[in-house]
Amino acid sequence: MKKVAISACLLGEKCRYDASDNKNELLLEKLKGFQLVPFCPEDYAFGTPRPTMDLIQTQEGCIARCNATYTNLSTPIQDYAKTFFDTHPDVNLLIGKDRSPSCGVCSARLYDEDKNLLSSHHAGLMVQEAQKRHIACIDAEAFQGFN
């Protein structure tokens, strides 16, 4: 059985920054027969609800920065991602939540340090770890379009 890592909010878990979910019944219908392994690095690291964050390009690289405190939140997300994939080495596919700074596959927004948009097609920090491990990744909205 194909093992799919999936953003927990897509399964209906209320783990978004505002304690809501992104439950996607159409997506879940398409995933019947797959073994789903939920993940949410932001909820794990910072709890729910929590302030929003954005991906920021700095001289040191891409970071996740809290919009309320301007704190670099990257390390807990990256640590979670490494542990998750070490624990689930047989994941075949990751389905991420579009536009998420952690889970967006090719839809996360990347800003410069002055908050000017650099790209709307960046990978979130969790996805970057999956890609390093050569795990196939797709945004939920894109996956939904497959028949």
TAPEWO-V217378 format. One line per field, one symbol per residue. burial: + if it has 24 or more other C-alpha atoms within 12 Angstrom, else -. A space follows every 10 residues. Layout:
burial->???
//
This chain:
burial->--++++++++ +---+++--- -+-+--++-- +----+++++ ++++------ -++++++--- -++++----- -+++-+++-+ ++-++--+-- ++++++++++ ++++++++++ +--------- -+++++++++ +---++++++ --+----
//
